[in-house]
Amino acid sequence: MRNPYAVLALAGASMFMAVVDFTIVNVSLPRMAIDLRLGEDALQWVIIGYGIPFGGFLLLAGRLGDILGRRLALQAGLLLFVAASLTAGLSSTGGQLIGARIAQGVGAALITPSALGIVADAFNEGKQRENALGIYGALAGTAASVGVLAGGLLTDGPGWSWIFYVNIPIGLVLSAATMFVLPENRIAHPGGGFNPVSAFSVTGGLLAGLYALNQGVEQGWAQGSTLGFGAVAMVLLVVFGSAEWRARNPLVPRALLKNMPVVQANLVAASGFGSFLAFVFLTSVVLQQLLGYSPTKTGVAWLLTTLTAFVFAGVTGAVLANKVGTRILLGLASLLVVAASAWLIYLPADASFASRVMPALIAAGMAVGFFAPSVQIGALAGVEETHFGAASGLVETSRELGGALVIASASTVLAGSHSGFLHGVHGGYAVIAAAAALGVLATAFRAKRSTRPEVSVQTAIVEAAA
C-alpha cells in the first residue's frame, strides 16, 4: 500500500521545482544578457518561452494523465524538464537557451496537473484531502519567492548556469522515486480518449492567445502581430468549443462543467487568483523602481508574504476548509486582494515600506494562503477519479490564463500612463482591484455540491465480475 504522505512529498517537490523556475531566471537576466549577448527581445523570450507553453499545454497534459496514467505523465515531465535544464545550462547562444526554456515549459505542464491529480488520488475526499491540499498549497505559495532568492544566490555564486543545473539531481531523484513511491502506473480512465481536434485547437488557441497578450503589452494592441495572433486564438478556441460540443470523449469532461463547485473554483482561479499573480508582478516593479530595491532585496521583502501564506494555507487545509467552506474562503481571499490593491492605489512617491507596503504584502500572503488550498479543494469537489487530471489541468489553466489577462491589463495601464510612472502604478493597482472584485462576485452564489451516485455492494460485485 502506498504511503500517502510519501506521495504528497514527491508530488509537492515536483510541483515546487516547476513553479520555482518561473521566477528563478529573473535575477539572472542581466548576466545572461552579457554572457550570451542577448538583446531585450531575446531576454523577454527567456521568460515567456517558459510561461507560454506551460499555460498552453496544461489542459491537454491533465487529460493525458487520466488516459495514459499519471505516473507516466509525471515521469515524462520530470525527464523532459531535466534534459531541458541541462541544455539550458550548457547553452552558448540565445537560441539554445530559449529552445531549452520552451522544452522546460512543456515539461512543467506535464508535471503540474499530474502531481495534483496524484495527491487527490492518494487521499480520501474530505478532511484527509483538505489537509494534504493545505500542505500542497503552502508549498505552491512559497515557490515563487524561493525562486527569486535562489536565483540571486546562485547567480552571485557559481553563476547563472547553476539555476538550471540544480534541477538535474533533483529531477533525477524525483523521477527515480516515482518507481518506489508510485509502484504502479494507474490508468484512471482505461479505454478513455479525447477528440484530437479539441486537443490541437485548444492548445494552439491558448498558445496564440498568450503570445498575443504579451505582444499587446510589448508592441501595442493595434500592431499587426497582436491582432493576427489574437484572431488566430479566437478562431482556434471557437473550433475547440464546436469540437467539444460534438465530441464523444471531450477534452474537458461534461461532468466538470455541470459541477458548480468546480465551475466556481475555476472562475475564482481566473479572476481572484489571477489578480494575485498580477499583484506580485506590479509590486515587484514598485519595490525595485520606486523604492530602489535590488532583485535579491525584493525577494527578501516577499518572504513576508511567503511566510504568511505558508501559515494560512496550512490552517486553511487543516481547519477552515471543512468548518467554513471553500466558497467563503475564496470570497475572502479575493476581498483581501481587493484590499491590498486598493491600499496601494494612493501610494506616495516617498512611500515607506513598513507603513505603506508591508500591510499590503501581509494581506496578499493571507489571500494566497486561503486561495491555494481552497481553489484546489473546490476544483476537485465531487469529481470522479477518472477526471482528476482533467480537473487539475482545467484549474491550472484558469489560473494561468487569468493571471496573464490581468497582468497584461495592468501592464498596459502602467506603460500607457502620460502622467508619470507613479500615476501608472496607481492605475495598475486599480485594474487589479477591479479584477479581484470579480472573484468576490463569483462566490456570491451558493454552488450546490456535486455528489457521486452511491453504488451498492451487490452492484459493485456484479460490475467487478463483468
N, C-alpha and C positions, 0 to 999 in steps of 0.2 A: 504494500500500500504506500502511496506517495505521502511524504511529509508535506502538508500544505504550506507550512512556513518556509520550508526549503524552496518550494515552488515560488512563493512570494518573493523571497530573496533573489532568486535567479531572474524572475520576470522584472522585478523592480530595478535591479542592477542593469539589465539590458535596456530598459526604457530610459534610465538615468543617463547612460552613455550616449544614447541617441539624442536626447534633449540638450545635454551639455554642449554638443558640437554645434548647436545653433549659435551660441554666444562665445565659444572659446576662441574663435578666429578674430573677433572684433578688435582686441587689443593688439593683435599681431599684424594687422593690415599695413601699418607704416613700414615695418621691417620687410614684409613680403614685397611691398612696392619697390623698395631699394634693391633687394637681392635679385628679384625676378624682372625688374624694370617694367612694372605694371602701371598702366595709366588708371585714371579714375573709373573708366568703364569696366576695365578688367577687374579692379578691386570690388566693384559692385557685384560682378558675377561670382566672385568668391563667396559672397553671402547668399545671393538669390539662387545661385546654382545648387545650393543645398535645399533652400526653402521651397522652391517651385516644384521640383519632382517629389519632395516629401508630401506636400499638400495635394498634388495631383494624383498620386498613386495610392493614397490611404484607403479609399473606398474599395478599389479592386483588391488591394492586398488583404484587407479584412475578410473579404468574401473567399479569397483563395485559401485562407487559413481554415475556414469552415469546411471547404470541399476537399482540400489536399492534406489537411492535418496541420494543427497549429505548431506542433514541434518542428515539423519540416519547414514551415514558413519562417519560424524564428531562427532556425539553423541557417537557412539560406540568407536571411537578412544579416545575421551576425558575420557569416563568412564573407559576404559581399562588402560589408562595412569594413572588415579587417583588411581585405585586399585593396579597397579604395583608400583606406588610411595609409597603407604602405606606399601606394602610388603617389598620394598627395605629399607625404614626407620626402619622397625622393624626387619630386618634381623640380625640373630645371627651367621650365618655361611656364608662362601663364596659362597656355592652352592645356598642358598636362594637369596643372593644379585645378583648373575649372572642370575639366572632364572628370577628375577624381572626386570633386565635390558633388557633381551630379550623381555619380555612382553611389556616393555616401548617402545622398538624399533618398535614392531608391531603396537602399538597404535599410535606412531608418523607417521608411514607410512600411516595410515588411515586418520590422521588429515591433513597432509600437502597438498596432491593433492586436497582433498575435499575443504579445505579452499581457495585455489587458484581458483578452479572452481566456488565456491560460489561468490567470488569477481568479476570474469569475468562475471557471470550471472547477477550481481546486477547493472552493469554499461554498458551503450551502447558503442559499439565499436567506437573508435576514441578518441577525446581529453578527454572525461569523464573517459574512462577506463585507458588511459595513465596516467592521474593524479592520479587515485586510485592506479595503479600499482607502480607509483613512491613512494607513501607513504608506500605501502606494501613492496616494495624492500628496502626502507630505514630501515624499522623495521628488515627485514631479515639480512641486512648488519651489524646491531649493535648487534644482538643477541649473537654472539659468544664471543665478548669482554665482554658483560654484564655477560655472564655465568662465565667467569674467575673471574671477580670481585666479583660476588655474591657468588661463591664457596669459595673464600678466606674469605670473611666477615662472612659467616655462619659457616664455619669450625672453625675459630678462636673464634667465639661467642658461640652460643648454641650447636654446634657440627655438625659432618658431616651428621648425620641422617636428619638434617633440610634442606639439599639441596634437599631431596626428599619430606619431609613433606610440604614444601612451595608450592608444586604443588597441594596439595589436595584441599585447599579452592579455589585456582584459577581455577582449573579444574572443580570443582563442580559449581562455579558461572557461568563459561562459558557454561557448559552443560545446566544449567537451563535457561540461557539467550537465547539459541537456540530456546526454545519454544515460546519466545516472539518476538525476532528479526527475526527469520525464522519460521513463524507460520505454514508453510506447508512443507511437505517433497516432494518437486517437483522432480518427476522422469523425467529426461531429455530424456531418451531413453526407453519409455514404450514398453514392449514386446521384448526389446533387450536382447542379451545374448552373451556368448563367448564360445569358444571351451575350455573345461576343460583340454584337453591335452596341449594346449598352455599355459594355466594359470599355471599348475603344472610344466611344463618343464621350462618355463622362470623364475619362482620364484626359483625353485631348482637350475637352472643353475646360476642365479645371486648369490644366497647364496653360492654355491660351489666355484664360481669364486672369490668372495670377500674374502672367507676364504683362498683360495689358494694364493691370493696376500699377505695376512697377513702372512701366513706360509712361503712364499718365503722370505720375509724380515726378519722374526724372526729366521727361521731354515735353510734357504738356498734354492736356486732354484732347486737343484738337489736331494733334500730329497724326500723320497717316499711319504710322506703326501702331499707335494706341488704338485708333479707330478700327484698323484692319484686324488686329488680334482680338479686340473686343467683339467685332462682328463674327469672327470665326468661333469664339467662345459661345456666343448666343446661339448660333446655328447648331453647333455640336450638342449643346445642352437641350435644345428643342428636340433634336434627333434622339437624345438619351431618353427624354420624357416620353416620346412617342413609342420608342422601342420597349421601355419598361411597361407601358400600358398594355402592350400586346404580348409580352414575354410570358412563357410558361414558367420559367425559372428566372425571375427578375434579380438584378444585382442587389437591389435593396428590397428584401422580402416585404411583401404587403402587410404582413402581420406587424412589422415595426411601425408602419405608417398609421395603423389603426390603434396602436398602443399609445394612449395620450400622455402618460408619464415620460415615455421615450421622446415623443414629439416635443413636449415641454422642455425636457433636458437639452435637446438639440437647439431649440430656439434660444435658450439662455446661454448655451455654449457659444453660439454665434454672436449674440448681442452683448451679454454681460461679460463673459469670459474674454471674448474678443476685445472688448473695451479695456479690460485689464491689461492685455498684451500691448495695446496702444498706449496705455498709461505708462507702462515700463519704458517703451520706446521714447516717448516725449520727455519723461522725467530724466532719463539718462542724458538726453540732449541738454536739458536745463542745467543739470549738475555740472556738465563739462563746459558748456558755453557761457552760462550766466554766472555760476559760482566758481568756475575756473578749476574744477576738479580734474585730476588725471584719470585715465581709464581705470587704473588699479584702485584709486581712492573712491571712484564711482562704485566699483564692485563692493568695496568695504561698506559704503553707505547703504547699499542694497541688502547687506546682511541683516539689517534691522527688519526689513520686510521678510527676509528668508526665515529668520528665527520665529517671528510672529506667525508666519504661515505654517511652519512645522508644528508648532504647539496647537494651533486652532484646527489644523487638518486632523491631527490625532484625536482631539476631543470630539470633533465632528463625527468621525468614523466610529469611535467607541461609545459615544453617548447621544449626541444631539440628533443624528440622522434618524435614530429609532424613536426618540422621545418627541422631537419637534417636527420631523418630516422634512424631506428634501425640498419640497415646494417653498416652504417658508425660508429655509436656509439659502436657497438660490435667490429668492427675492431680496433677502437681507444682504447677501453678497453683492448683488447688483446695486443696491442702495448705497453700500459702502463705497463702491467705485464712483457713483454719482457724487457722494460727499467729498471724497478725496480730490476729484477733479474740480468740483466747484470751489473748494478751498484754495486751489492754485490758480483759479481764473483771475484773481486780483493780485497775483504775485508781484511784489515791487522789484525794481531793478537792484536794490541793495538788500535783497532778502537774506534773512538769517536762516541757516539750515535748521537750528534747534527749534525756533519758534514757528517757522513757516513751512518748511519741507518735511521735517520729521513727523508731524502729526499725519500728514497725507501718506507717508510711507508705512506708518503703523496701520492706518485704516486699510491700505492696499494689502498688507500682509494678512489682516483679518479676512478680507474679501477672498483672497486666493485660498486661505485655509478653509473657508466654507465652500468655495467653488469646487476645488479639485476632487474631493471625495463625493460631494453631492451630485455633481454632473455625472460622474461615472456610475453612481448608485442608481440615479434616475434613468440613465441611458440603458441600463441592464435590467430594469424593474419588470418582472413578469416575462422576460424574454426567454424563449426556448433555447436550450443548449446548442441546438443546431444553428442558431443565428447569433451566437455571442460575437463571432468575428465580424460579421456584417454590422452589428450594432456598435461595436468598438470602432470600426473604421468610419462609420457614419458620424459619431460624435466627435472623433478627432478631426474629421474633415470640416464639420460645422465650426469647430473652434478655430482651426487654421484659416478658413475662408473668412470667418467673421473678423478675426484679427487683421487679416490683410486688408479688408474693406475699411475698417476703422482707422488703421494706420495710414492708408492711402488718403483718406479724407482729412485726417488731422495734419498730415504732411503737406497736403495741397494748401490748406489754410495757412500753415506756418510759412511755407515758401512764397505764397502769393500775397502776403501782407505788405502794403505800401506804407505802413506807419511804423516800421521797425520790427526788430526781432521779438521784443517783449510783447508787442501787440499781437504778433502771430502766435506766440506761445499761449496767450490768453484765449485766442480763437480756437486753437487746437484743443485745449482743455474743455472748452465749451462743446466742441464736437464729441469728445469722448464722454462727457457727462450726458449728452443727449442720447448717444447710442446705448449707454448703460441703463438709461431710463427705460429703454425698450425691453431690457431684461426684466426690470421690475414689472412692467405691463404683462410680459409673457407669463409671469407667475400669479397674475391676478385671478385666473380661473382655476378651479379645483379639478385637477385631472383625475379621472376615475382610474384606479389601479387595475391593470390587466391581470386577469387570473388565468392560470392554466387549467384545462379540464382535468378533473380527477379521474384516475384510472383504477378500477377495482383490481384486486389481486387475481381474480379469475381471468379477467380480460388480459392482464399482463402476462399470465402464464400461457394463454392461448396465443397471444402475439409472439411471445418468445419461441414457442414451439413452431409456429408458422415460419 
